[in-house]
């Protein structure tokens, strides 16, 4: 592995991966702070700060930043997630000095101009509106709110119209100063780079950032429950979930394999049983979201209101059944899918840079590809059955639904169905809103 790691005196980590036979570099700054780091009054400020990153500094206008990047054929972007905020770019090797300088300028000298701020607030209000108007997007806002009720990790990343409109330049500067600390930062680069050169340039731009750790991120506690919103739609959007595992958990890859074999492709159990055999919906899939200290396992389906009554028992019974009769062939296919996804992603410099940054933020080291493949290959029938048992017995199910929800059952009925599958089905009860 060609990965090199240097930790600056202030605690910022620089990690690089030299790739032969490429002329470009993917690089960026990853900050271990996202929507989960916000107080209730700060809800949405991480995303707004990310939006304002390219809207001008004391040295550069917003247009000037765009023109400098495009003049060298580069790409510059940013993204906010639950646990990280990333500012990243892709350029040719000779333009690395420019990009490091721009990123340093943004982090140190953002102007937060009042007119630019007003425009970006308006843009985010449109984002919030668009998400609410798109049923499957809005469904995935409701789902984490139900899984981690009244906790920062469950809040929508975009914030609310009320909180977003309340932020000013002083609030943005305060959040930047409180949370963008060197120990929570990783500068990651992959491609046609020299490690020592990157370290020197990062030291120049970020070496004087505070070495004091930022505020502790609140621990997350899975709660489960339901968030159901009736709408006049021709379909019903549903997500059914269970407590998952964190990325540091020894069962993490087993949980990923379980999601893959249950609903990760056309050969998966749910696709074959629900879509191919019964024709109950067009799309159905399973997923597992792992965070630093928690996770959630879920199944998403979109179906007609008339099919909900049949769909839900089938989905629940398949989830329960996988614990009892998962086969080696299914596990082998899941391992192959996970392994291929990991190795294929590494062909892109951007994926390498992102993966290295996330590893350092989560594990305080870069996990080598061979080690990751070894962890995937260690997953077998026994470990999949074990993690399935953990998920099903870990607490109250989570249910989110949007659309024609009259036939959506409540979480207590789901819990009873899990305890007594199709052989002894409990009397059906319908869900309620809220």
C-alpha positions as CSV (number, residue, x, y, z in Angstrom):
1,X,0.0,0.0,0.0
2,X,1.4,3.4,-1.0
3,X,-0.4,5.3,1.8
4,X,1.6,7.7,3.9
5,X,0.4,9.4,7.0
6,X,1.7,12.5,8.9
7,X,0.2,14.1,11.9
8,X,1.0,17.8,12.3
9,X,2.0,19.2,15.7
10,X,-1.5,20.6,16.1
11,X,-3.2,17.2,15.6
12,X,-4.3,17.6,12.0
13,X,-3.7,14.4,10.0
14,X,-2.3,14.4,6.4
15,X,-2.8,11.2,4.5
16,X,-1.9,10.5,0.9
17,X,-2.0,7.7,-1.6
18,X,0.3,7.9,-4.6
19,X,-1.3,6.4,-7.7
20,X,0.9,5.6,-10.7
21,X,-0.3,6.2,-14.2
22,X,-2.6,9.1,-13.4
23,X,-2.1,12.8,-14.0
24,X,-4.8,14.1,-11.6
25,X,-5.1,14.5,-7.9
26,X,-8.2,14.2,-5.7
27,X,-7.7,16.1,-2.5
28,X,-9.7,17.8,0.2
29,X,-10.3,18.6,3.8
30,X,-12.5,16.4,5.9
31,X,-13.8,17.7,9.2
32,X,-15.2,15.2,11.7
33,X,-18.2,17.5,12.4
34,X,-21.6,17.3,10.7
35,X,-25.3,17.7,11.6
36,X,-24.8,15.4,14.6
37,X,-22.5,18.0,16.2
38,X,-25.2,20.7,16.3
39,X,-27.2,21.9,19.2
40,X,-31.0,22.3,18.7
41,X,-30.5,26.0,18.0
42,X,-27.8,25.3,15.5
43,X,-29.8,22.8,13.5
44,X,-28.7,23.1,9.9
45,X,-25.7,25.4,10.5
46,X,-23.2,22.8,9.3
47,X,-24.9,22.6,5.9
48,X,-25.2,26.4,5.6
49,X,-21.5,26.8,6.5
50,X,-20.6,24.3,3.7
51,X,-22.8,26.3,1.3
52,X,-21.0,29.5,2.2
53,X,-17.5,27.9,1.7
54,X,-17.2,29.1,-1.9
55,X,-19.0,32.4,-1.6
56,X,-16.0,34.6,-1.1
57,X,-13.1,35.3,1.2
58,X,-11.2,38.4,2.1
59,X,-8.9,37.6,-0.9
60,X,-11.3,36.2,-3.4
61,X,-14.8,36.8,-4.6
62,X,-17.2,33.9,-5.1
63,X,-16.9,34.4,-8.9
64,X,-13.1,34.6,-8.5
65,X,-13.0,31.2,-6.8
66,X,-15.1,29.7,-9.6
67,X,-13.0,31.3,-12.3
68,X,-9.7,30.2,-10.8
69,X,-10.8,26.6,-10.5
70,X,-12.3,26.4,-14.0
71,X,-9.3,28.2,-15.5
72,X,-7.3,25.0,-14.8
73,X,-10.1,22.6,-15.6
74,X,-10.6,21.6,-12.0
75,X,-13.6,20.6,-10.0
76,X,-14.5,21.9,-6.6
77,X,-17.3,20.8,-4.3
78,X,-18.4,20.2,-0.7
79,X,-20.8,18.0,1.2
80,X,-22.3,17.7,4.6
81,X,-23.2,14.5,6.3
82,X,-24.3,13.3,9.7
83,X,-20.7,13.0,11.0
84,X,-18.5,14.9,8.6
85,X,-18.2,17.9,6.4
86,X,-15.9,17.7,3.4
87,X,-14.4,20.2,1.0
88,X,-12.8,18.5,-1.9
89,X,-11.4,19.0,-5.4
90,X,-9.9,17.3,-8.4
91,X,-7.2,18.9,-10.4
92,X,-4.2,18.1,-12.5
93,X,-1.0,17.5,-10.6
94,X,0.5,20.9,-11.4
95,X,-2.5,22.7,-9.9
96,X,-2.3,21.2,-6.5
97,X,-0.7,24.3,-5.0
98,X,-3.6,26.4,-6.2
99,X,-6.2,24.1,-4.6
100,X,-4.5,23.8,-1.3
101,X,-4.2,27.6,-1.2
102,X,-7.9,28.0,-2.0
103,X,-9.0,25.5,0.6
104,X,-6.8,27.2,3.2
105,X,-8.2,30.6,2.2
106,X,-11.8,29.3,2.6
107,X,-11.2,27.9,6.0
108,X,-9.3,30.9,7.3
109,X,-10.8,33.9,5.6
110,X,-14.4,33.3,4.5
111,X,-16.1,36.7,4.3
112,X,-19.7,35.5,4.9
113,X,-21.0,38.5,2.9
114,X,-24.5,39.4,3.9
115,X,-25.9,39.4,0.4
116,X,-24.3,36.0,-0.4
117,X,-25.6,34.6,2.9
118,X,-29.1,35.8,2.1
119,X,-29.0,34.1,-1.3
120,X,-27.7,30.8,0.1
121,X,-30.3,30.8,2.8
122,X,-32.9,31.1,0.0
123,X,-31.3,28.2,-1.9
124,X,-31.4,26.0,1.2
125,X,-35.1,26.9,1.7
126,X,-35.7,25.6,-1.8
127,X,-33.7,22.4,-0.9
128,X,-35.9,21.9,2.1
129,X,-39.0,22.4,0.1
130,X,-37.9,20.1,-2.6
131,X,-37.1,17.4,-0.1
132,X,-40.5,17.7,1.5
133,X,-42.2,17.6,-1.9
134,X,-40.4,14.4,-2.9
135,X,-41.9,11.5,-1.0
136,X,-39.0,9.2,-0.9
137,X,-36.6,12.0,0.1
138,X,-38.9,13.1,2.8
139,X,-39.4,9.5,4.0
140,X,-35.6,9.3,4.7
141,X,-35.9,12.5,6.7
142,X,-38.6,10.9,8.9
143,X,-36.9,7.5,9.3
144,X,-33.8,8.7,11.3
145,X,-36.1,10.9,13.4
146,X,-38.0,7.8,14.4
147,X,-34.9,5.7,15.0
148,X,-33.1,8.3,17.2
149,X,-36.0,10.3,18.5
150,X,-35.2,13.8,19.8
151,X,-31.5,13.4,19.2
152,X,-29.1,15.4,16.9
153,X,-28.2,12.3,14.9
154,X,-31.8,11.9,13.8
155,X,-32.4,15.5,12.6
156,X,-32.5,16.3,8.9
157,X,-29.1,17.7,7.7
158,X,-30.7,20.6,5.9
159,X,-32.2,22.1,9.1
160,X,-35.6,23.8,9.2
161,X,-36.7,27.1,7.6
162,X,-36.8,28.7,11.0
163,X,-33.3,27.7,12.1
164,X,-31.7,28.4,8.7
165,X,-33.2,31.9,8.5
166,X,-32.0,32.7,12.0
167,X,-28.2,32.2,11.3
168,X,-26.0,35.2,10.7
169,X,-22.3,35.7,9.9
170,X,-21.4,35.8,13.6
171,X,-23.1,32.4,14.1
172,X,-21.2,30.9,11.2
173,X,-17.9,32.3,12.5
174,X,-18.6,30.9,16.0
175,X,-19.4,27.5,14.7
176,X,-16.3,27.4,12.5
177,X,-14.1,28.4,15.5
178,X,-15.7,26.0,17.9
179,X,-15.8,22.9,15.7
180,X,-13.2,23.2,13.0
181,X,-10.2,22.2,15.2
182,X,-7.1,20.5,14.0
183,X,-7.6,17.2,15.9
184,X,-10.9,16.8,14.0
185,X,-9.4,17.5,10.6
186,X,-8.0,15.2,8.0
187,X,-6.4,16.5,4.7
188,X,-6.5,13.6,2.3
189,X,-5.1,13.3,-1.2
190,X,-4.8,10.5,-3.8
191,X,-3.3,10.5,-7.3
192,X,-0.2,12.0,-8.8
193,X,1.1,13.5,-5.6
194,X,4.2,13.6,-3.4
195,X,3.5,13.2,0.3
196,X,6.1,15.6,1.6
197,X,4.9,18.3,-0.8
198,X,1.3,18.0,0.4
199,X,2.5,18.0,4.1
200,X,4.5,21.2,3.6
201,X,1.6,23.0,1.9
202,X,-1.0,21.8,4.4
203,X,1.3,22.9,7.3
204,X,1.5,26.4,5.7
205,X,-2.3,26.7,5.4
206,X,-3.5,24.8,8.5
207,X,-0.6,24.6,10.9
208,X,-1.9,27.3,13.1
209,X,-5.4,25.9,13.6
210,X,-6.2,25.2,17.2
211,X,-4.8,22.1,18.7
212,X,-7.6,21.9,21.3
213,X,-10.3,19.3,20.6
214,X,-13.7,20.6,19.7
215,X,-16.9,20.0,21.8
216,X,-17.7,16.3,22.4
217,X,-20.4,14.9,20.0
218,X,-23.4,13.6,21.9
219,X,-23.7,9.9,22.1
220,X,-26.5,8.3,20.2
221,X,-29.1,5.9,21.6
222,X,-31.4,4.0,19.3
223,X,-35.0,4.4,20.3
224,X,-37.2,3.1,17.5
225,X,-40.8,4.1,16.9
226,X,-42.8,5.5,14.1
227,X,-43.1,8.6,11.9
228,X,-46.1,8.3,9.6
229,X,-47.4,11.0,7.4
230,X,-50.6,10.6,5.3
231,X,-50.5,12.2,1.9
232,X,-52.8,12.1,-1.2
233,X,-50.5,9.9,-3.3
234,X,-51.0,6.9,-5.6
235,X,-48.3,5.0,-3.7
236,X,-47.1,4.2,-0.2
237,X,-43.5,4.8,0.7
238,X,-42.3,2.6,3.6
239,X,-39.1,2.1,5.5
240,X,-38.9,-0.6,8.2
241,X,-35.9,-0.6,10.4
242,X,-34.1,-2.2,13.3
243,X,-31.1,-1.2,15.5
244,X,-27.8,-1.7,13.5
245,X,-24.2,-1.6,14.5
246,X,-21.5,1.1,14.4
247,X,-18.6,1.1,12.1
248,X,-16.2,0.1,14.9
249,X,-18.3,-2.9,15.8
250,X,-16.9,-6.4,15.1
251,X,-20.3,-7.3,13.4
252,X,-20.2,-4.3,11.0
253,X,-19.3,-6.3,7.8
254,X,-21.7,-9.1,8.8
255,X,-24.5,-6.4,9.0
256,X,-23.5,-5.1,5.5
257,X,-23.6,-8.7,4.2
258,X,-27.0,-9.3,5.7
259,X,-28.4,-6.2,4.0
260,X,-26.8,-7.3,0.7
261,X,-28.2,-10.8,0.7
262,X,-31.6,-9.8,2.0
263,X,-32.1,-6.9,-0.4
264,X,-29.0,-5.8,-2.2
265,X,-29.7,-6.8,-5.8
266,X,-31.9,-8.8,-8.1
267,X,-30.8,-12.1,-6.6
268,X,-31.6,-11.0,-3.1
269,X,-34.4,-12.6,-1.0
270,X,-36.7,-9.6,-0.9
271,X,-36.3,-8.8,-4.6
272,X,-37.1,-12.4,-5.6
273,X,-39.9,-12.9,-3.2
274,X,-41.6,-9.5,-3.2
275,X,-41.0,-8.3,-6.7
276,X,-40.4,-11.4,-8.8
277,X,-42.7,-14.0,-7.2
278,X,-45.5,-11.8,-5.8
279,X,-45.3,-8.5,-7.8
280,X,-46.1,-6.4,-4.8
281,X,-43.8,-3.5,-5.7
282,X,-41.5,-2.2,-8.3
283,X,-38.5,-1.5,-6.0
284,X,-37.5,-3.0,-2.7
285,X,-34.0,-3.0,-1.1
286,X,-32.3,-3.4,2.2
287,X,-29.5,-1.2,3.7
288,X,-27.4,-0.8,6.8
289,X,-26.2,2.6,7.9
290,X,-23.2,2.5,10.2
291,X,-22.0,5.5,12.1
292,X,-19.1,5.8,14.6
293,X,-21.1,4.5,17.6
294,X,-24.5,3.3,16.3
295,X,-26.3,2.1,13.2
296,X,-29.6,1.2,11.8
297,X,-30.7,-1.6,9.5
298,X,-33.6,-0.9,7.1
299,X,-35.8,-2.1,4.2
300,X,-37.4,0.4,1.8
301,X,-40.3,-0.4,-0.4
302,X,-42.7,1.7,-2.5
303,X,-46.0,0.0,-3.3
304,X,-49.6,0.6,-4.0
305,X,-52.0,1.1,-1.0
306,X,-53.9,-2.0,-2.0
307,X,-50.7,-4.1,-1.6
308,X,-49.5,-2.9,1.8
309,X,-51.6,-5.5,3.7
310,X,-49.8,-8.3,1.9
311,X,-46.4,-6.7,1.6
312,X,-45.7,-6.0,5.2
313,X,-46.1,-9.6,6.6
314,X,-44.0,-10.9,3.7
315,X,-41.2,-8.5,4.4
316,X,-41.2,-9.1,8.1
317,X,-41.3,-12.9,7.6
318,X,-38.3,-12.8,5.2
319,X,-36.3,-10.8,7.7
320,X,-37.1,-13.3,10.4
321,X,-36.5,-16.3,8.2
322,X,-33.0,-15.2,7.1
323,X,-31.8,-15.7,10.7
324,X,-32.9,-19.4,10.5
325,X,-32.1,-20.6,7.0
326,X,-29.4,-18.3,5.4
327,X,-27.2,-20.4,3.1
328,X,-23.5,-20.4,2.3
329,X,-24.3,-19.6,-1.3
330,X,-26.2,-16.4,-0.3
331,X,-23.4,-15.3,2.0
332,X,-20.8,-16.0,-0.7
333,X,-22.7,-13.8,-3.2
334,X,-22.9,-11.1,-0.6
335,X,-19.2,-11.3,0.2
336,X,-18.4,-11.1,-3.5
337,X,-20.6,-8.0,-4.0
338,X,-19.0,-6.2,-1.0
339,X,-15.5,-7.1,-2.1
340,X,-16.1,-6.0,-5.7
341,X,-17.6,-2.7,-4.6
342,X,-14.7,-2.0,-2.3
343,X,-12.0,-2.8,-4.9
344,X,-13.8,-1.2,-7.9
345,X,-14.2,2.0,-5.9
346,X,-10.4,2.2,-5.4
347,X,-9.9,2.7,-9.1
348,X,-11.1,6.3,-8.5
349,X,-8.8,8.7,-6.8
350,X,-11.7,10.5,-5.3
351,X,-13.0,7.3,-3.6
352,X,-9.5,6.6,-2.2
353,X,-9.2,10.1,-0.7
354,X,-12.6,10.0,0.8
355,X,-12.1,6.5,2.2
356,X,-8.8,7.3,3.8
357,X,-10.2,10.4,5.5
358,X,-13.2,8.5,6.9
359,X,-11.0,5.7,8.2
360,X,-8.8,8.2,10.0
361,X,-11.8,10.0,11.5
362,X,-13.4,6.8,12.6
363,X,-10.6,4.4,13.4
364,X,-7.6,6.8,13.8
365,X,-5.8,4.9,11.0
366,X,-6.1,3.9,7.4
367,X,-7.2,0.3,7.0
368,X,-5.4,-1.4,4.1
369,X,-7.5,-2.9,1.3
370,X,-6.1,-6.4,2.1
371,X,-7.3,-6.0,5.7
372,X,-10.7,-4.8,4.6
373,X,-11.0,-7.8,2.2
374,X,-10.0,-10.1,5.0
375,X,-12.8,-8.7,7.2
376,X,-15.3,-9.2,4.4
377,X,-14.0,-12.8,3.7
378,X,-14.4,-13.6,7.4
379,X,-18.1,-13.2,7.2
380,X,-19.8,-16.6,7.2
381,X,-23.2,-18.1,7.8
382,X,-22.7,-18.1,11.6
383,X,-21.8,-14.4,11.8
384,X,-24.7,-13.4,9.6
385,X,-27.1,-15.4,11.7
386,X,-25.6,-13.8,14.8
387,X,-25.9,-10.3,13.6
388,X,-29.5,-11.0,12.4
389,X,-30.3,-12.1,15.9
390,X,-28.7,-8.9,17.3
391,X,-30.8,-6.7,15.0
392,X,-34.1,-8.4,15.6
393,X,-33.7,-8.5,19.4
394,X,-32.0,-5.1,19.8
395,X,-35.1,-3.0,20.5
396,X,-38.3,-1.6,19.1
397,X,-38.6,-1.6,15.3
398,X,-38.5,1.7,13.5
399,X,-41.2,2.5,10.9
400,X,-41.6,5.5,8.6
401,X,-44.2,5.9,5.9
402,X,-45.5,8.6,3.6
403,X,-48.5,8.5,1.3
404,X,-51.6,6.4,1.5
405,X,-50.9,4.9,4.9
406,X,-54.3,3.6,6.0
407,X,-53.1,0.0,5.8
408,X,-49.6,0.5,7.3
409,X,-49.4,-1.5,10.6
410,X,-48.1,0.0,13.8
411,X,-44.7,-0.9,15.3
412,X,-46.3,-3.0,18.1
413,X,-47.9,-5.3,15.5
414,X,-44.6,-5.5,13.7
415,X,-42.8,-6.5,16.9
416,X,-45.4,-9.2,17.6
417,X,-45.1,-10.5,14.1
418,X,-41.3,-10.8,14.5
419,X,-41.9,-12.8,17.7
420,X,-44.6,-14.9,16.1
421,X,-44.1,-15.0,12.3
422,X,-46.6,-16.3,9.7
423,X,-47.2,-19.5,11.7
424,X,-49.0,-17.5,14.5
425,X,-49.7,-14.1,13.1
426,X,-51.1,-11.5,15.6
427,X,-54.2,-9.6,15.0
428,X,-53.4,-6.7,12.7
429,X,-53.4,-3.1,14.0
430,X,-52.9,0.0,11.9
431,X,-50.3,2.6,12.5
432,X,-50.9,6.2,13.6
433,X,-49.4,9.4,12.6
434,X,-46.6,11.1,14.5
